[in-house]
Amino acid sequence: MPNWNKLRDDFAVTKKYVYLANAAIAPIPVPVYNKVSEFYGEVLNHGETSWNQWVGKTEETKDLCAKFIGADTRDEIALTHSTSEGMNIVAHMVSDKGIVLSNELEFPSSNLPWLNKNVDNIKFVKARDGNKILIKDFSKMLDKEEESSIKNNNNDGDNNNSNNKRTKIIVTSHVQYSTGFRQDLEGLHKLTKRNGLYFVVNSTQSLGALYFNVKDFGVDFMVSNGHKWMLSSFGIGILYIKKKYLRDPENFKPPFFSQSGQKRRENFNNNMKLDVSGTAARFEIGTPHFANIIALNTAIKYISRIGINQIERRILSLTDYLIDKLQNLNLEILSPIENKKYRSGIVVFKSNKRKKPIDIVTELQKRERIIVSARGKGIRVSPHFYNNEEDIDRLVAALKR
């Protein structure tokens, strides 16, 4: 069992705040800070003389990412700058394959790239009870779209475009940012497999907090970032592309391209011929963001030493404790809590006071030095493993006041 009190010492933020906003921006631990500082010290004192070591660290980071999410190889990993960049890449690759099914709870970066590609090509599943997206509702929407597709094809007789009028992609977050709903990815994968759909997952609100495995969940494309539960940095993201799609460069082309995507990226003399990499690296643009890559590298090692299963148990224990305390205050919990399989590291509740959530969040920070977020229709609390029951007790006491 990890020594949670000792690990808490790695987070300087705990000396100043009750920090319960890890779903927004998580503080970095001391080991990550030290490694990033070391990198900038190298640049300060030695310029680019460590370039080869930085490149090696980049490839090592892809290895770590692949192992962390259960991918076969680092060839399936591209390092992006954000979740949004990753989702835009996926949307550019597959949005023309057919209709996209998403849902109304998604964070904008999940849906906007698809709307930008074709505003009429994406359909939204409605939330049950305003806080969860059930597989059976995806299934009903699929059936509805299939009936519509058959009807339209019979009417216009255009068989060449029939595939584009059928549902081909499902997009979902593993955990919804505004309610904390955890999607049953294994169950949803069965639906996508049965219907021959691409399965696109935004793991931003679960990666680093909950168990996530692209093979176990049958994921085709995954996007995430580093500045939330991954305890890393701004300006770093992870894009996973299943290797079978990387073998087909004609159908899965990068929306943008640079020297980084060439097979021999070290050959700067080739500026008149495309020689596209057969790996996910072909989706990377420009000079690698080394400082952020090093931050992610260190953070993955740090989290892996603790163990993601241990972290998940710790976080869910803290959110269970929080839920009990909120219920004792007779506060309405907006997150789906009736079934534990839907719970995550996010709990959203509604205040009884006639104040806007943002006003309460602001007051908690100014008067109590307690950091939470205003999301959706309530106040979002998102503890990480370094938090403890005392943090939650302080929040509850402040809410009483």
C-alpha positions in Angstrom: 0.0 0.0 0.0 1.5 3.4 -1.0 2.3 5.8 1.8 -0.2 8.5 0.8 0.9 10.9 3.5 4.5 10.7 2.2 3.4 11.2 -1.4 1.4 14.3 -0.3 4.7 15.9 0.6 5.5 15.9 -3.2 2.8 18.5 -3.7 3.7 21.9 -2.5 0.2 23.2 -3.2 -1.1 21.3 -0.2 0.9 23.7 2.1 -1.2 26.7 0.9 -4.5 25.3 -0.3 -7.1 22.6 0.0 -6.7 21.8 -3.7 -9.7 19.8 -5.1 -9.7 20.9 -8.7 -7.5 18.2 -10.4 -10.1 17.8 -13.2 -9.3 21.4 -14.2 -5.6 21.8 -13.7 -3.6 19.5 -11.4 -0.5 20.8 -9.6 2.8 19.1 -10.6 4.7 17.0 -8.1 8.2 17.9 -7.1 9.9 15.3 -9.2 8.3 16.7 -12.4 9.3 20.2 -11.4 12.9 19.1 -10.8 13.2 17.4 -14.2 11.7 20.3 -16.2 14.0 22.7 -14.3 17.0 20.5 -15.1 16.0 20.7 -18.8 15.9 24.5 -18.8 19.2 24.5 -17.0 20.7 22.5 -19.8 19.4 24.9 -22.4 20.6 27.9 -20.3 24.1 26.6 -20.0 24.7 24.3 -23.0 22.2 25.4 -25.8 21.4 22.6 -28.2 24.3 20.3 -27.3 21.9 17.9 -25.6 19.7 17.5 -28.7 20.3 13.8 -29.2 19.5 13.1 -25.6 16.2 15.1 -25.9 15.3 13.1 -29.0 16.0 9.9 -27.1 13.9 11.1 -24.2 11.0 11.7 -26.7 11.1 8.2 -28.0 11.3 6.8 -24.4 8.2 8.9 -23.6 6.3 7.3 -26.4 7.4 3.9 -25.1 6.1 4.9 -21.6 2.8 6.2 -23.1 2.3 2.9 -25.0 2.8 0.8 -22.0 0.7 3.1 -19.8 -2.4 2.8 -22.0 -1.8 -0.8 -23.2 -0.8 -0.1 -26.8 1.3 -2.5 -28.7 4.1 -0.2 -29.6 5.3 3.4 -29.5 4.6 3.5 -33.3 0.9 3.9 -32.3 1.6 7.0 -30.2 1.9 10.6 -31.4 2.8 13.4 -29.0 0.5 16.4 -29.6 0.1 19.7 -27.8 -3.4 19.1 -26.4 -6.6 17.0 -26.5 -8.0 19.4 -29.0 -5.2 18.9 -31.4 -5.5 15.1 -31.1 -9.3 15.2 -31.7 -8.9 17.5 -34.7 -6.4 15.0 -36.2 -8.8 12.1 -35.8 -11.8 14.2 -37.1 -9.8 15.1 -40.2 -8.9 11.4 -40.8 -12.3 9.7 -40.4 -15.2 12.2 -40.4 -15.8 11.6 -44.1 -16.3 7.9 -43.5 -19.8 8.3 -42.3 -22.1 9.9 -39.6 -20.6 10.6 -36.2 -22.5 9.8 -33.0 -21.5 11.8 -29.9 -23.5 13.2 -26.9 -24.6 16.4 -25.4 -22.4 16.1 -22.2 -19.0 16.3 -24.0 -16.4 18.9 -23.4 -16.2 21.2 -26.5 -12.9 19.8 -27.6 -14.6 16.4 -28.2 -17.4 17.8 -30.5 -16.2 21.0 -32.1 -13.6 19.4 -34.4 -16.3 17.2 -36.0 -18.7 20.1 -36.3 -16.0 22.1 -38.0 -15.5 19.3 -40.5 -19.2 18.8 -41.3 -21.8 20.4 -39.1 -24.6 18.2 -40.5 -22.6 15.0 -40.1 -22.7 14.7 -36.3 -25.6 13.5 -34.1 -25.9 13.9 -30.3 -27.3 11.4 -27.9 -29.3 13.0 -25.0 -28.3 12.6 -21.4 -30.4 10.4 -19.1 -31.4 12.4 -15.9 -29.1 15.1 -17.2 -26.0 13.4 -16.1 -25.2 10.1 -17.9 -25.1 8.7 -21.4 -26.2 5.1 -21.6 -25.2 2.5 -24.1 -28.8 1.6 -24.9 -29.4 5.2 -25.9 -26.4 5.0 -28.3 -28.0 1.8 -29.6 -31.4 3.5 -30.2 -29.7 6.4 -32.0 -27.8 3.9 -34.2 -31.0 2.1 -35.1 -32.8 5.4 -35.9 -29.9 6.6 -38.1 -29.8 3.2 -39.9 -33.5 3.4 -40.7 -33.0 7.0 -42.0 -30.0 5.9 -44.1 -31.9 3.0 -45.7 -34.9 5.3 -46.4 -32.7 8.0 -48.0 -30.8 5.5 -50.1 -34.0 4.0 -51.4 -35.3 7.5 -52.3 -32.2 8.9 -54.1 -30.8 5.6 -55.5 -27.3 6.9 -55.0 -25.3 3.8 -53.9 -22.0 5.6 -54.2 -22.7 7.8 -51.3 -24.6 5.3 -49.1 -21.7 4.6 -46.8 -21.4 8.4 -46.0 -25.0 8.4 -44.9 -24.5 5.6 -42.4 -23.2 5.8 -38.9 -19.4 5.0 -38.8 -18.0 6.7 -35.8 -18.8 6.9 -32.0 -17.1 9.6 -30.0 -17.2 9.6 -26.2 -15.3 10.7 -23.1 -14.3 8.0 -20.7 -15.4 10.4 -17.9 -17.6 13.4 -18.5 -16.1 16.6 -17.2 -19.5 18.2 -16.2 -21.1 15.3 -14.3 -18.3 12.8 -13.5 -20.2 10.0 -15.4 -17.9 7.1 -16.2 -18.8 5.4 -19.5 -18.8 1.6 -19.7 -16.2 1.5 -22.5 -16.1 -2.3 -22.7 -19.8 -2.4 -23.2 -19.7 0.5 -25.7 -16.9 -1.3 -27.6 -19.2 -4.3 -28.1 -21.7 -2.0 -29.7 -19.1 -0.4 -32.0 -17.6 -3.8 -33.0 -21.0 -5.3 -33.7 -21.8 -2.4 -36.0 -18.4 -1.9 -37.6 -17.8 1.5 -36.1 -14.7 3.5 -35.4 -14.4 4.0 -31.6 -12.9 7.4 -30.6 -12.3 8.0 -26.9 -11.4 11.2 -25.0 -9.6 10.0 -21.9 -8.7 13.4 -20.5 -10.8 13.0 -17.3 -9.6 9.5 -16.6 -6.0 9.0 -17.7 -3.9 9.1 -14.6 -6.9 8.7 -12.3 -8.6 5.5 -13.4 -7.6 2.3 -15.1 -7.5 2.8 -18.9 -6.4 0.3 -21.5 -7.0 0.7 -25.3 -7.0 -3.1 -25.9 -9.4 -4.0 -23.0 -11.7 -1.2 -24.1 -11.4 -1.8 -27.9 -10.4 1.7 -28.6 -9.4 2.7 -32.2 -8.4 6.3 -31.5 -7.6 8.0 -28.1 -6.8 11.6 -27.2 -5.8 13.1 -23.9 -3.6 15.8 -22.4 -1.0 16.1 -19.6 -2.2 19.0 -17.3 -5.0 17.3 -15.5 -4.9 13.9 -13.7 -1.6 13.1 -15.4 0.2 15.6 -13.2 2.3 16.8 -16.1 2.3 20.0 -18.0 0.5 22.4 -20.3 1.2 22.0 -24.0 1.5 18.2 -24.1 -1.1 15.6 -25.4 -1.2 12.0 -26.3 -2.8 10.6 -29.5 -3.2 6.9 -29.9 -4.0 5.4 -33.3 -4.5 1.6 -33.7 -1.7 0.3 -35.9 -4.0 -1.2 -38.6 -5.0 2.4 -39.6 -1.3 3.4 -39.8 -0.8 0.9 -42.6 -3.2 2.8 -44.8 -1.6 6.3 -45.4 -3.8 7.1 -48.3 -7.1 6.8 -46.3 -5.7 8.1 -43.1 -3.7 11.2 -44.1 -2.4 13.9 -41.7 -4.4 17.2 -41.9 -1.1 19.0 -41.7 2.4 17.8 -42.5 6.0 18.8 -41.7 9.5 17.3 -41.5 8.5 15.7 -38.3 6.3 13.3 -40.2 8.9 12.1 -42.7 10.3 8.5 -42.4 13.8 10.0 -42.0 13.0 13.2 -40.0 16.7 13.8 -39.5 17.3 14.3 -43.3 16.7 18.0 -43.8 17.8 17.9 -47.5 14.6 16.2 -48.7 12.3 19.2 -49.2 10.8 18.2 -52.5 9.4 14.7 -51.9 7.0 13.2 -49.4 8.3 10.1 -47.6 5.6 9.7 -45.0 6.3 7.8 -41.8 4.5 4.6 -41.3 4.0 5.4 -37.6 1.8 7.9 -35.7 4.8 10.3 -35.8 3.5 11.4 -39.2 0.8 13.4 -37.3 3.4 15.4 -35.3 4.2 18.9 -36.3 7.3 21.0 -35.8 10.1 21.0 -33.3 9.3 18.6 -30.4 8.1 20.4 -27.2 10.9 18.9 -25.2 10.2 20.5 -21.8 6.6 19.3 -21.8 7.7 15.8 -23.1 10.1 15.5 -20.2 7.4 16.6 -17.8 5.1 13.8 -19.2 7.9 11.3 -19.1 8.6 12.0 -15.4 4.9 12.1 -14.5 4.2 8.7 -16.1 7.1 7.1 -14.3 5.9 8.7 -11.0 2.3 7.5 -11.5 3.4 4.0 -12.6 5.6 3.6 -9.5 2.5 4.2 -7.3 0.3 2.0 -9.6 -2.9 3.1 -11.4 -5.1 0.6 -9.7 -3.9 1.8 -6.3 -4.6 5.4 -7.4 -8.1 4.5 -8.7 -9.0 2.9 -5.4 -7.7 5.9 -3.4 -9.6 8.4 -5.5 -12.8 6.5 -5.4 -12.5 6.1 -1.7 -12.2 9.8 -1.3 -15.2 10.5 -3.6 -17.3 8.0 -1.7 -16.3 9.8 1.5 -17.2 13.2 -0.1 -20.6 11.9 -1.3 -21.5 10.7 2.2 -20.6 14.1 3.6 -22.6 16.0 1.0 -25.6 13.8 1.5 -25.4 14.5 5.3 -25.7 18.2 4.4 -28.8 17.4 2.3 -27.0 18.9 -0.8 -28.2 17.6 -4.2 -25.6 15.6 -6.0 -25.7 16.1 -9.7 -23.3 13.3 -10.5 -24.7 9.8 -11.2 -24.0 8.0 -7.9 -26.7 5.4 -7.7 -24.5 2.8 -9.5 -20.9 2.7 -8.5 -19.7 1.7 -11.9 -20.7 5.2 -13.1 -18.5 7.0 -10.4 -15.2 8.6 -11.1 -12.9 11.2 -9.5 -15.4 13.9 -10.2 -18.4 14.8 -8.0 -20.7 17.7 -8.9 -23.2 19.0 -6.4 -25.7 21.9 -6.2 -25.7 24.4 -3.4 -28.8 25.1 -1.4 -27.9 28.8 -1.4 -29.3 31.2 -3.9 -25.8 31.9 -5.2 -24.3 31.1 -8.6 -21.8 28.2 -8.5 -19.0 30.5 -9.7 -19.7 32.9 -6.8 -19.4 30.1 -4.2 -16.2 28.8 -5.9 -14.8 32.3 -5.7 -15.7 32.7 -2.1 -14.3 29.4 -1.1 -11.0 30.4 -2.7 -10.8 33.9 -1.2 -12.1 33.1 2.3 -11.1 29.5 2.9 -8.2 28.8 0.4 -10.2 25.9 -0.9 -9.9 25.3 -4.7 -12.8 23.7 -6.5 -14.5 24.4 -9.9 -17.8 25.7 -11.2 -19.0 23.3 -14.0 -22.4 22.6 -15.5 -25.1 23.5 -13.0 -23.0 23.0 -9.9 -19.8 22.9 -8.0 -17.2 20.3 -9.1 -14.9 18.6 -6.7 -12.1 16.4 -8.1 -9.6 15.0 -5.5 -6.5 13.2 -6.5 -4.5 10.6 -4.6 -2.5 13.2 -2.7 -5.7 14.6 -1.1 -7.1 13.2 2.1 -10.2 13.0 4.2 -9.1 16.1 6.1 -9.3 18.1 2.8 -12.8 17.0 2.3 -13.7 17.7 5.9 -12.4 21.3 5.5 -14.5 21.7 2.4 -17.7 20.4 4.1 -17.1 22.7 7.2 -16.7 25.7 4.8 -19.9 24.8 3.0 -21.7 24.7 6.4 -20.4 28.1 7.2 
